[in-house]
Amino acid sequence: MLKNLGWRAGIASFLVLLALVYLTPSLTRDLPPWWSSVLPQERIHLGLDLQGGMHLVLEVEAAKAVESNLERVVEEIKHDLRKEGIRYRELQRQGTEGVHLTLMREADVDAFRELAEESYQNFELSTPPAEGEQRFPVRMSLDPEAREQIMKLAADQALQTIRNRVDQFGVSEPDIRPQQGQRILIQLPGIKDPERALDLIGKTALLEFKLVDEDHNVEAAVRGEVPPGSEILYKTDVDPDSGKTGKIPFLLKKRTLMTGEYVTDARVQIDSQYGEPYVSLSFDARGARLFERITEANVGKRLAIVLDNNVYSAPVIQEVISGGKAQITGRFTTDEARDLAIVLRAGALPAPVKILEERTVGPSLGKDSINKGFKSMIIGGVVVLIFMIVYYGLAGAVADMALLLNILFIMSGLALFGATLTLPGIAGMILTIGMAVDANVLIFERIREELRLGKPPRAAIEGGYSKAIVTILDANVTTFIAALVLFQFGTGPVRGFAVTLSIGIVASFVTAVFMTRIVFDYLYVQKRRSRISI
Amino acid sequence: MEFIKPGINIDFIGRRKVAFVLSVTLIVLTVALLIWRGGPNYGVDFSGGVLIQVKLDRPHPPSEIRDAFTSPVLRGSIIQEFGEDEGDEYLVRVRQTDVELAGLSEAVRSELSQRFGEGVEIRRVEMVGPKVGEDLRQKALFAIFYAILFIAIYISGRFELKWAMSIVMALSLALVVYVASIVGVSVTWLILLALAVTLGLCWFLKLKYAMGAILALIHDVGIVVGAFALTDREISLSIIAAFLTIVGYSLNDTIVVFDRIRENTRRFRRRSFEEVMNASINETLSRTILTSLTTLIVVVALFVLGGGVIHDFAFAILIGIFVGSYSSVFVASPILLVWQDRFADRK
């Protein structure tokens, strides 16, 4: 018993030392260089609710990706039918199910079947009975597997695009990861301008070049007489004098001549004449050729630059543009132009995203929370410390030592696991302070009972510990179960709370049972003090 | 120093009828309050919507803030003063979920700064879409349910050495939940059903300790929910964390008492169960009061000084400590006794 007292003291000191080593990186920013080569560097992470930042959950509307995929297929089929000389009445997308086609000659049905078997293997063909003279319907339905594939691809691509955008926006330690379904979780710590980040991430950034329909009247179209093959899109305009925003309608041809997929680079430049920022685009070789062809065929017409169905500008094509350069002007602020350049460089999202969840905490509120949390912890803690000494005397002081060590262990445990300290986590720590003394209270009450039975200090301590330990174990296991369940279901702050609580339970068992016993054994077994202060 | 003199013998068990009346009244009041209010007051985490915490340069009455809004969505929002220091912080809540929620915080900022100048600061935004809110609500209910289930298993195993029985219980419960979720029962009813089945199984398998502990837990969480409804506080994700903490804490108390009862039942074979129980509660009384006191000290500190964001969390724990200590003495233990009376002759 006495011999292993030294051993136990050794283990305890080792644990304390280890805890201090693990905690050090969290306390100071400038560690000596030799530290990082041998000793741990993990520090306690602060949750978004303490350091400020943004938490987002997005959903990629992958069904839209299926739709646009089918639209493309419709265009391809149109092209193929023309090439093969097959005549048709109708050809259109049917929701996200597939494509519906009505052929004019019965003989063409088989010809088309052959074509489809070769070029459109992702579709299941069915031919319902003819609907009348020269009406031979063909139904092409998209395979479920192919649909899954398109949706998964859209989600993956969206994740990648968003990563690129965030990287270029410049956030330190962003956390972007896929969630179940088509969801994406984004955590941006310490972000200063959440609205801007939101705008940057959530923008589909589909860049399209379309011709302005100059044969028809815009006003008539706005009243409802939109000519077939054309559509009305708006340009948002800010009046420089009043600051009010207005919308200018444009009548555009529906057909997209070119999209932003050929963009290789986008940069902010400053107009030398007006000093206004604009975005200059560079296309790759294919894009440059395409752009040259488009401008060649339409000299003198107006070409609209459309981003996410908003018209940015619609300049008149003065001459053929070769070399693969274009520019987007508008009344941008420098930030807006910069963000636009980022999204154009990172590319369009394959489908729009929807914000399902947003939580933003400003940096000042985070700081407030830390200050208030620690203030209440210190005040509450000090009162408990004093109370224990008043109530239990010397034994209370031993319990206080255990309590302080307990806090040390929780902190270094958080650093060890690279866990995140959140506001509920601080609350969990405060709660653990209250509950950590419970183990000591249980032991001390038992020792008092044993003393009342007339046992000498040594036997009383022995009995007190061995009887209390069963209860402490049972009580801690149940709280631990609650903490584990919390960890399993919780996200963010709640998870931080569960981690703190779990570490606290283990730490309190070590400090309140193992470490206090060393002190008691030293005082009353080795030193043989006859009066016990409890 | 001693609060409780040794050898004290208060007849707790004898007053169990008074306690039962009190507990039942509180629970009935809670249920009535919840029915009257049309269910618990879920925060944006569970109901979906937006909560925006905004700080102005000086205090204004909430009505003035509402008047500053021009868009119809914000006009229909709920505005509350928040925080304790200068009184210049407000919560703007939008409960509607059928509108575009994403740009609302920017709208709040721009509309308020048009009226009150540039000192407007958005300190916190919590936007939860309806689908996520539904998901979170399901997860939270399941979390509470699983916590209670696992604890029931542990208690039955530890106190009555009926590990096999408790595993039977867990399996049959898993079956019930599985079947019910296939049939498509809504989660709230699913959980109520599962709790009823758990209690029924405890009864059927004669797991009396687990039954007492679980009833005490339901009692505690129920009353805290009632306190929330009464004070018009919202149940958010962190409040669910508080509930689970209360579950852990209250159980801690209950187990200390149960442990003593188990120990004393072996020691005093001659005495009646009622006497043993009273002795056990009295012997642990000093500890019950002390631990509640130290925990109360820190939680009160958190409640008073912790700031607005953590206020409701601290409130839940505060009520939970009172109710938890009460229930381990007056609810969990008497249930054991009622049980013993009923089944004593068959044993």
Interface residues (C-beta under 8 A of the other chain):
Chain A: D49 V57 P194 E195 L198 G202 K354 I355 L356 E357 E358 R359 T360 V361 G362 S364 L365 D368 S369 K372 G373 K375 S376 M377 I379 G380 G381 V383 V384 F387 M388 V390 Y391 Y392 L423 P424 I426 A427 G428 I430 L431 I433 G434 M435 V437 D438 V441 L442 E445 R448 E449 R452 K467 V470 T471 D474 A475 N476 V477 T478 T479 I481 A482 A483 V485 L486 Q488 F489 G490 T491 P493 V494 F497 A498 L501
Chain B: M1 P6 Q53 L101 A102 G103 S105 E106 E121 I122 R123 R124 V125 E126 M127 V128 G129 K131 V132 K139 A140 F142 A143 Y146 A147 F150 I151 Y154 I155 R158 L237 S238 I240 A241 L244 T245 V247 G248 Y249 L251 N252 I255 V256 D259 R260 E263 E283 T284 S286 R287 L290 T291 L293 T294 T295 L296 I297 V298 V299 V300 A301 L302 V304 L305 G306 G307 V309 I310 F313 A314 I317
